[in-house]
Amino acid sequence: MTKTSNLFMVLALVTTAAPALAQKTTSQGIDEYRAMLQDGNPAELFEAKGEDLWKKARGPKNASLEECDLGKGAGVFKGAFVELPKYFADTQRMQDLESRLVSCMETLQGFNADEISKTAFGRGEMANVTALATWIAAESKGQRFNLSQAHPQEKTFYEVGKRLFFLRGGTHDFSCASCHGEEGKRIRLQDLPVLTKNPGDGVGFAAWPAYRVSNGQMWSMQLRLNDCYRQQRFPYPGFASDATIALSTYLGVNAKGAASVAPAIKR
Ligand code: HEC
């Protein structure tokens, strides 16, 4: 065979094989996705890690988190998730699950809360906070959201969250409501839930932390909000900032009565 005919053969192979190859990878991907769903939600691995982290003596003080008060008394974790964010008298702050966990890691275990808050998602102690949040959320699976609005701060944060939800700005003049304020909106085949009212069981606030199949990562609610701010072309909010906790209070109060499915499995 001559060099030229060799080249033609290779070209022919490439041109005929390429679409078939692409198809195979797509269907392979879908097969893997199905198999994964059958095997269960990979979030279970993070739950197991979170439970372990809760019980293990760690940090400069070599203590566990078993005395952590998530709002229902020291050490009570069942049912805590569906009542957060709420006002905590000891820190004199509105806190969501993640910020409360970081407070406990500081007071009980001696970790530096500021350092953890500055750590990138998925890294170091921040990855541990996500695993802990995944396990704590899982311990309230099936329970219904019931955030308190008794403390003045809880009411203020709801109102601030509502305003932030409708606050337009950035290069595209988007607000959260631009994508989550009307029925029937979609992006990349994802239905966008309406979050100005109760979106129903296991939707919106009642689904996160969630395992994301598209990138194989466990995402906490703080990261979900962070990424929505990115989609909104806003600067990233600080981890567990008052803004994200106000938004979470708004979403959580709106979700009153919705059953939690967290940790969910998502695209
Ligand atoms: C440009 C459109 C856009 C904007 C603006 C936006 N989001 Fe999102 N949001 C999305 C998309 C897309 C998803 C779904 C992602 C997926 O499933 O892959 C989503 C998902 C969510 C979810 C999870 C819904 C569920 O059931 O899983 C919440 C909660 C949320 N957004 C809150 C917000 C908040 C709060 C803001 C304002 C700070 C906001 N979003 C701004 C596009 C947007």
Residues whose N, C-alpha, C, O or C-beta is under 5 A from the ligand:
A	BS01	HEC	F174 S175 C176 C179 I187 Q190 P193 V203 G204 F205 A207 C228 Y229 Q231 Q232 L247 R267
